[in-house]
Each structure stands twice: as structure tokens, then as C-alpha cells.
Amino acid sequence: MFCRYHSKIHNIMLEKVKSLARYAGSIIMNLYNSQESMNIYYKSDNTPVTHVDYKINDIIKEGLLKINPTMPIISEEESYTLNNCYAWKDYWLIDPLDGTKEFLNKNGEFTVNISLIKNGCPILGVIYAPCFDILYSAFEKSAWKEVKSRSFKEKIHTFSSNHHIPVLVTSRSHPDQELPNYLKNIKQYHIKKIGSSLKFCLIAEGSAQIYPRFGNTYIWDTAAGQAIVTASGGKMTTWKGESLNYSLSSRSNFLNPGFIVVSS
């Protein structure tokens, strides 16, 4: 009885998070299609951020506080120190507009990312691509792909390419200097460049099989994607074969090590 009740509560939560992601995405699309000028700033690592990132950040935070008023939130668009949050075992982790470069380049490859971390593990993840009206979600061991405008929803699984040439996904806007050396060890592959967290989603739905990443990423870049890939049957580890851990008490910063995502 307890397990059923626990699962029901989290399924209700997932539906609320999905609705919030869609709402945030609708606001993004209004601004994406508007003629108003874009306010662009640059962070210390020289990556762009816009007033849209900040606006969506506020919308998602407000929505998550309505879902659970006591759950802490970490967002890419706000400043945190580990001293302030190292004891948090459960928290929301969000990237309000993942793929700001893609947003500015008008190619549609940007997403809203929301995840729930429990004891260092992302157990719930939502990635919404508003330009394509595609939403990916996961809770524990189940993952789904939805297109609301077509009343389409299916459970998704990774697809192993044992008898096919694998599709390898890489970042469209963040070149990886170590990638060429990695590719020398793979005899055959098709390569697809795509922005934001959609790389995780392609693996989760079986459209791609490998996502190697050597360059810097942050925990908000990967948590929702990891939840979806893992729930769909895939695997995500560091290059040492270790699981990515989101436990704040064991970290010195919010950076991830390099990692690889595979279909099985």
C-alpha cells in the first residue's frame, strides 16, 4: 500500500512538472517569435544569457514552489555556494533555457530542463523542446515521449546498434577538442550534431546510441537527461566508469567530469 501511494504521489508531481515545463515553453516561444530586441549578457565563462533565461527561471521557480513549498531549488541562472546547500539531499535542479546559443541562432534546438534529485540521484526528469512541441519525461524506471498537439504519447526505450552503424551525437555549439581522438577508436558511425539536452533524448528514444562528452558541463546541464536516459534503459557514466553523482556534500563545485552516454 505504501509503495502504491508513494508512486501515485510522484506521478501526480510529474504531471504538474510537465505542465509547468509546457507553460514555460509557451512563454519562451512568445519571446522567440516576437520582434522585440534581445538583451544579451555574458557569463564569466563567456557563454551567453538573455533576459528570457531569467524570466523563465522566475516562472519555473514560482511553479515548483507551488508544487512543493519546502523543496530547495538550484538553477543555472542563480548564484549558489556549496556552503549554503551542501546538506541538501533532495532538491530541484533546473536549467530554464538550455541551449541559449541555439535560441539566439533560431534553430529551435533549445529545451526547458527540470529534474528532482533524491539522495544524489536524479529520479524525475522533464525535458521540453517548445519549438518542436516534444516533451520527454521520466520517473524512476519509466520514460515517455509526448507531442501534445498530436495527442501522441509513447513509452520509450534505447535501441542497441549491434547490427547497425551507431549514431553518435555531439554538441552543435560546443566543440570538443578530445572528440577526434575518441572517434579513432570507432570503426563506423554516423554523427549527428544537435543542441541542448536533446542529445540525451535521442539516445533515450533509440534514435542515437552514443553521446561522448569531454568538455565542461554543470549538474543542471545533465540531471534531467540522465534521469530520462537511465529510465529508458541507457547508461551514463564518467570516463572512469563511475555514476554521475549529484550529492552536494561530496562536491567541491557544480562541474561534472567528462562522461559517456550509451544505449545499453
N, C-alpha and C positions, 0 to 999 in steps of 0.2 A: 504493500500500500504506500509506504513512504517513497519508494523509488518511482512509482507511477505519479504520485503527487509532485515530486521533485522535477520529473521530466515535464509534466504539464506546465508547471510554473515557468520553466526555461523556454518551452515552446511559445508560450504567451509573450515572454520577453523578446524572443527572436522576432516574432511578428511585429512587435512595437518598434524594434530597431530597424527592421526592413522598411516600415512606413516612414520612419524618421529619415532614413537614407534617401528614400524616394522624394520626400519633401525637400530635403537639402539639395538634391539633384535638380529639382524643378526650379529652384531659385538660381542655381548655377546656370541653367540653360537660359533663363530670362536675361541674365547678365551677359552670357556668352553671345546671345543673338542681338543684344542691344547695340546701339550706336554710340553709347557713352564712352568716353576715353578711359583707358585702364591705368590705374595708379600702380606702378611697378616699383618695388623696392628690392634690395639685395641683402641677403644674409651674410654672415661672416665667412661662409664657405662659397660665396659668390653665386648661390642659387637664387632664382627669383621668387618673390612672393608678392601677391597683389591684394588689393582691398577685398577681393572676392574670397580669398583664403580666410581672411579674418572674419568676414561676415558669416561665412558658412561655419566657421569654428564656433561662433557665438550661438548660432541656431542649433548645432548638434549638442553643444554643452547644455543648453537650456532644455532640449528634449530628453537627454539622458538623465538629467536631474529630476524630471517628471517621472521617468521610469523607475529610478531608484535614487531617492534624495541623499542617501548616505554613502553611495559608492564613489570613491575618488576617481578623478579623470586626469589622464595625461594626454596632451595634444601636441602635435608638431608645432603649432602656432603659438605656443606659450613657453615661457622660460621656467625651468624646474631645476632644482639641485637634488641630488640623491640624498642629501642630509634631511631634506624635507619629506621624502617619500620612501626611504629605504625599507620601512617597516610595512609598507602596503603589500599584502599578499593577494588581495583581489582588487582589481581596478579596471576601468575602461581605458582603452588605448585607441586613439583616433588620429587619422590623417584626413582633415576635412576636404582637401582638394589635392589628391595625389596625382602628380603629373602636371604641375603648373606650366612647365615648358610646352607640353602638348596643348594645354588650354590656350596659351598665348599663340601657338603656331596654328591653331584652329584645325587640328586633325582629329579631334574627337576622342583621343585616347587618354582620357583622364577619368578618375574614379573618386567616389566617396568611400572611405575605409573606416569601419567601426569594428572593434573586437573587444571581447571580455576576457580578461586574464584571471585565472584562479590558480593560486599556488605555483606561479611561474609558468603556467601553460595556457595558451590561447584555446579556450573551449568553445567559443562562439565567434563567428566571423561573418561580416557582411561587406561585400564589395559591389558597389552600384556604378555602372557606366551610363550616366544620364543621356549622353549623346546618342547611344545605341539602344537605350531603354532595356538594358540587360542587367539583371541582378543575380549575383551569386551569393549563396549563404550556406552556413554550416553550423551544426550544433553537435558536438562530440563526434559520433561516428557516421553521421549522415550529412550529405551535401546536395544542394539543389541549384538549378539554373532556371531563371524565370524571365519571361518577357510579358509584362502585364498587358500591353496594348494588344497582344495576340492571344491572351488568356492561356499562355503556354507555361508549363512548369514540368520539369523532369528531374529525377534523381540522377546525379552524375557520378561517373567513375573514371579513374585514369585508364589509359589504354597502353599496354606494353607493346613495343615495336619489335618484338623478337624476329618477326618475319618481314619487317618493313624497314625502310630507311627512316631513322628517327628524325623528328622535327625538334630543333634546338632553338629556344627563344632567348633573345638578348635585348638589352635596353636600346631604345631608339635614340635617346638624347644623352646617355651617359656612357661614353666609350670605355671599354675595359682593356687596359693595356696588357693584361696577362692572358686574355682570351685566346689570342693566336697560338700560344704555346699549348694551351689545353686542347685546341682543335686538332693539333698534330697527332694526338693520340686516338682520334676517332676516324675510322676509315671512311665512312659515308654518313652524310647527314644533310638535311635541308635546314636552312637557317631562316628565322623569321624575326625581324626587329619590330618591337611594339613597346609602347609607353606604359607607364604606371604599373599598377598591380595586376593588370590584365595578363601578364606573363604567368602568374600563378594560376589564374583562371583557365587559361588554355591547357595547362597540364591537368588540372582537376577535371575538365570535361573530356579529356582524351585527344585534344587537337594537337598537343605537343607532348614531348617526353622528357626533355632535359632543359633545365634552366641553371646554368652556372653563373655565379656572381663572385667576383674577386674584389671589386671596389667597395667603398664605404656605403653602408645603409644604416638606418636607425631602426629602433624597435617598432616605431609606428609605421615604417615602410613595409614591414613583413608580417606582423601578427595576424591580421585578418586573412592574408593569403595563406599563411601556414595553417591556420585553422581549416580553411577550405580544402587545401591540398591533402592534408592528413585525413580529413573526414572522407575524402573521395578515394582513398586507398594509396595515395602517393607518400613520398618520404622526403623530408627536408632535414639536412644535417650540415654541420660545419665541414670544412675540408679535412678535419681530423676525425670525422665520423661521429661527432657528438651532436646531441639535440640542441637546438637554439633554446636558451632558457631566458624567460622574461622576469625572473625573480630579481627584484630591485636590490635586495640585501646582498646579493653576490656580485654586483656590478660596480665598476669604477666610473662608468659613463653610460650613455644611451646608445652607443655604437654597437653594431653587430660585427662579428667576424665574417669573413668570406663564407659562402655556403653553396650548396648544390641542391637543387630540387629535381627529383626523378619520379617517373610514373609508378615505379614499384621497387 
